[in-house]
Amino acid sequence: MVLPLAEILAAPRLNLVALTGSPEALRRPVRWCAVTELADPRPWLQGHELVLTTGLRQRSVAAQREFVDLVAKRGVAGIGFGTGLTHERVPRAIIATAREHDLPVLEVPYETPFLAVDRFVADRVAAESHARQRDLLRMHESLASALLSGGGLDGLVHTLAQLVGAPVAVTDAYGVVLAAAPTGSAWSEGTGLAAPIEVAGAVIAHLCTRAGHEVLPYAASLVGLELARRQAVLAARRELVGQVIEDIVRASLSEGEAARRLSTFGVDAARPHTVLLAAASRDADPGGDRLRGLPGGAYPLSAAGAEPVVTAYMGEHLVVVVGEGRPVAEVARQTLGYVAQLGENARVGIGGAYPGAAGLRWSFYEAREALSRGPGINAREPLSLPGLLLASEALPLTELGRAVLAPLLDFDEQGGGGDLVATLRAYLEEDASVARVAARLFVHRNTVRYRLDQIERLTGRTLASTQDRVQFWLALQAVTLGAR
């Protein structure tokens, strides 16, 4: 509420006369009146009052000067000095000291009671407050109508910009502009004022403007409601997309049916797409419940733009399907930052870009193999037939691999001293060259031959058999993958 001192001075029935005060000082706002006859009224002043006094305690020049100094330092709007009682006219010391502070002094004639001045201020303050509340309520109604009548976040932001008379934007946690007015306005960190938008206790966006206004808190609450609604829709959508992708990965859908279902989520199966898999460490989020509790973002974790980035939940994984028009490396970086909220060992695996449902399945397996290599962002490696077989979740391959290698694992764990598992791996990776295995393990060739004999004797298999070599190789890969 703003009631300039000049309006009180201009009130015809009060008959007030300004003895001091520049035009700027007379525009100071008055919040209320304070009637006092104390020598030091500062404990009962808060600033912007019109102090009304008859000068009962200001008999001497020193007391008069001290009174003006004290109230001026307290930040009052002015002094209304009543004449005809203690003083016939306003003392010169009051006027001179007030001029030093550029503090307005209004002479209140004997015929004008302080009660009349106080009532005038109170009535005007109440009227101004009522009008302001009425205007604020209309603004609230305008913002709610803009949001709920189909305009959504864009409608809300454009209406808010008109109300505050300044550009407005909503940016997400990544700094991406979700809505702006004027459309296309550039926003960066530190631009104007920024009110945090919280959903479920987490700050997921900011309402930014270049002008302060009392309607902003209400606007921020509406933005929070809209983003909470979007998150609920996004979470449900992720579950649905996850079911479709799971069906594609398990090859339980025909190519045509898979393409039809993907199209409902904005994915054109005929065009190449890249699959990213993201997850927290198994200790931090073993079932994916915490992942599902993270606040959703606008990019890259929801569909936006001509080439949507589609996301889904599959168990403990966040699946990200990226169209060929999107920068995969940037999406992977932001996805890692998103999942990293669950712990420092977050990981992202990147598959290749292939068209069709079969290509999506292939990219998924490549991404999962890359994900198994540990924290951070892991790019794909060409998927081999053993790798594709080991990617199957339907088979207990880790358990089968341990069963094949159990005699060797037990021997090594019991301190047999032979390092049989390491020797077997080196033998297979070095294409059965005893010489290269000896050089790799820094042992004699006869030591390698002795260990190979132990491996055959303990497992009952022969390394001369291609079938047994394949068994050993797959078992080693399965155990390694399980450990990851």
Steps between C-alpha positions, in 0.01 A plus 500: 500500500633845407341818641728794415541768766395756240149348486456552873622855460249557221199375698270808505339447842828454686644843415857384537792726398843369388779697664791284376560218256610474139256374232674163518467485879128580474457190283614271781246228586312519828396170654324635810499780757680492834383749765768558766615746762810301593843653483624184324221305326732273300409172681143540373591597141570269206550751219273678249276645773362852513597598854238726662610705803419826681862534620412454866852367576675733255517821704866577438689542174723204590201274564337611176810429293555162672138395436528570126836322478364189671186457291682585176751222564209262563378558142168670564314658208452836670398694811154647553544773762182616675491872582283696737565278803857465628635730224317777317709430191747233391835573668777625276740233627254229387482653152876558467595151613236342276644685200841349574344153464261601218225382734154647428338692785124560471333759722177360644275792604317501832167446319620166353511223760764232465214248488385648168847460349530147637157400368573644156822296475334185635209527257726557203732216601204264538354607167834461326552160660154382402548617142839333484362172633216519248747558217720218627201264510420590140859422406475163675182423307663604171801273560289202605273548199798521265636172637177304523322618185737311271786748484717291729840626608538721192166672567588552865840654419361735233224621735753551781726703270207732422415541869853584617591697189827315446633184328437173685633146454492159666826306480559142611780361714726480192444866411280409203216748440164323536293810422583867442325825423581655261543167322862424421641726773852403600555419867817412684607447859490825695243664270260707713310342789459122535246331727565126562223258403479198730321172438512227768766693688739532205573814298428404138463839334518879545254776421709785361406863441668836468256681730380426852127479568282377785316259269817297439465261800154397382626462144784279627249276681299461177817413308575238766154347458541485121844341524374250758222407257755459221713279723207275579422469130867438422531228766195315367626539144839357596338189642298449179797556271706268716251219448511550123880501493512191721269321257723606210815383680339164572389479136140440603367755247501487122693768316177668389336492843819632664514789251134581562542510877818706480329756277250580776794635703650702216758243389516439123639147494601536134765754597820419694485536876760463773425335833664621820471309827560678830499372856633572847725252675318186611573582864343848466186393314467123464140497374474835322257648754719802569546553128125521458486753783733747329334817368459489123678757285397656171814407305626244435252312714173576322375536145568847360569636154494344153721210607368388839713346766281221637569355843377186674539297817614138480578353839792689647579666166401826336473435126558801272411473130670775300405596145772560241448877518611521862862523627541161668809604697315798650197289586729244667675769703176649627351158567803411711456823695136415557565147630804618697254651750474143634872460566846557363524163321229575242561349158378542143546258211460611139386270220526551126255676269285257298157514335207272570389306806782250444746789495355633825546154654858484376579848632349403837732201534802709403401762757461237770839350424652851517315571827659194659847653464461722804426858613497793261409507132596190302478489122399185317726232368398279206272233642626147442289185490627394845426850623147486363445161662634624832268804481195278543332548836288191450797264547692443826831538319699633794399201708580260212836666450588461865396136486741435210787682672420389855796255534742770383346774713516276808861406427606866469301610808658226712845632414601228261752739352420414145296805391306258283216740402747769389701239308188367327394851398844584367518168311169565322574868430847416364354244257647198685861622467693367800793732423283816501322388818835447674618847393170661609501334843879523550538126561686215331334311212511178699309676781229593247481139374476371857212739579317402182526135602356594843210684332412193288534263795286714739221578252492175305518694173768515235643815349555320174121491451341801328176436685673502838692817407172674417357384832801640685488831309128558560538406866780753545295773329189418702686511833669827405168656397336384820777654708443833325 
